Amino acid sequence: MGDSFHVAETPIAGLLEIELTVHGDDRGWFTETFQRAKLDDVGFPAFEVVQQNVSFNREVGVTRGIHAEPWDKYVTVVHGRAFSAIVDLREGPGFGTVVTRELGPGTALFVPRGCGNAYQTLTPDVVYSYSVNGYWSPDAQYTLIQAFDPDLGIDWPIGADAAIRSAKDIAHPRLADL
């Protein structure tokens, strides 16, 4: 596969799946998760990172989201594996479209603003990293929806009864209530 990034479109407009090259040996592994020049070569959109965030999740089944912040995100899982669910919450014909992917160190996602994302840990000690092109603020206005809304049809690996969620995420409205 070489040292290039391979970018694939998904059924959600602007949501991109990026295959990363992982180099491993008996010491462990190394990967470039983001390299502007190489991504430019494969048509990646303009994306100026202004903030980098990391979420550590100790247990299997931690489920966060669905959050549609007013910025684009570049998401990677640095350690472990996670199930990712993206929902198009933008007005238009794609509204409500869902894409799911399993993420690990060899995969990244570019999530365009207006799309909600959530993830669920599949292994212990998941390190979920995301770069954004907008600053977080406690006053930021964004759309939140219930991850286990049956209208979304997301086939979560771990059901709502066993998922580990915050009270805030559990209280999010359903898609039909937006």
N, C-alpha and C positions, 0 to 999 in steps of 0.2 A: 504494500500500500504506500510505501514511501513516507515522506514527511509532510504531505499535503493534507488539507482539510477537504472532506467530501460533504457537500451540502445537498440535502434533499428537501424538496417541497412536501407539504402535507395537505390534507383536505381543508385545512384552515388557511386562508390567504395570509401570507406573511409569516406564518409559523414555520420555522425551519428546523430540521434535524441535522446535526453536524456530527459526522463520524470523525473521531480523533484517533491519531496514531499513538498507540501505547507501546513503549519500548520496555521490555522486561528482561531480567536475568535473575540469577540466584540471590541478588541483593534486594530486589524489589522491582519497581517500575518507575517510569518517567513519561510524562506527556505534556505537550503544549496544549493548554486549554483554550488559549486565545492568542492569535498572532495576526494583527491588522493586515499586513501586506499579503500574507497567504490567503486570508479570507477575502480581501479585495480581488485577488486573482480568480476567485470562484463566484464572484458576483454578490457577495454579502452586502447587506444594506449599510448605509452610514450609521455609525453607532459610537457616540462619544461617551465613554464611561466616566461618571462623576462620583460613583459610590460603589464599593464592593462590600458584600454582606456574606456572612457564613452562619449557618445554623447547624448546631450539633444535636443529634437525636440519639439518645442512649438506647432506646428499646425498639424492638420490632413492633410495627403497627402504629407508630406515631403518624398522625394524619393532620396536615396543615392546609388550610385554604377551604374554599376557593376564593382567591383575591385577584381583582383586576385593577391594579394600580395605574396611575396616569403616566407611566413610563414604560419603555421597552426593557426586557430582561434577557440576559445571557446566562443560562443555568447550566451548571455542571455538578456532578456528584463526585467528590474527591475521594471519598472512602465509603465502601459499602454499595448497596443497591437500593434503588427507590422506584416505585411505580409513580409515574407522572400523569396527571389528567389536566388537559387544557380545554377550556370552553370559550368559544367565540361569543363575546357579549356586546359586540359592536352592532349598531343598527344595520340592517341589510339582509340579503338572502342567506348569509352564513350564520345568522344569529342562532345560537343554541347548538352549533356543530361541536362535537367532542372528539378529541384525539387523545389517545393514551399511548404511552411508551414506557419501557423499563429503562432506567438510567443507571449507568455505572461510570467508571473512569474513562471509558472509551466513547462516550456519547455526550453531546451537549444539545441544548435547545435554545433557539432564539424565539422569545415570546413577545409578539408585538403588543403595544399598549392597547387596552380595550379588551384583551383576552384574559380571562381568569385562569390562574394556575393553582394547582394543588399537588401535593405529593404524599405518599405513604411509604414509610420505611419497610424494607423487606429483609434487612439484616440489622444486627445491633450496630451501634456506633456509626451511624451514617453522618457524613459531613457533606452538607448541601451548600453549594456556593453559588452566588449570583451577583452579576454586575448589572448596574442600572444606569440609565442616562438621565435620571432625575433624582433630586435629593428627597429623602424621606423627611416627612414632617408630621408631627402629631395632628396638624390641621389638614393634612392631605385628604381630599375627597376621592373615594373610589368605591367600586361595586364589590359587594361581598355576597356570595351565595352558598347555600348548603351543599357540602360535598356529597352527601348521601341522598340527595334529591332523586327519587325514583324516575322523574321525568327526564333526567340527564342520561339514564341508562349506563352509567359507569359501572363496570364490573370490577369493583375493588377487590384485590386479593384477600384483604382482611375486612370482614363486614363491620357495620356500624356498632354492633354489640361488643366487639373485641377491639375496636380502634381506640387509640389514645388521642383524645382531642381536647382542646381548650373549651371552656364554657362559652367563650366568645364565638369560636367557630361553630359550635353546636347550634347557637342561636341565630346564625345567618338565615335570611329568608330563602325560600325556594325560588327557582327560576320564574315560575308563573306569577310570583308576587312582585317582580321587578317593575 
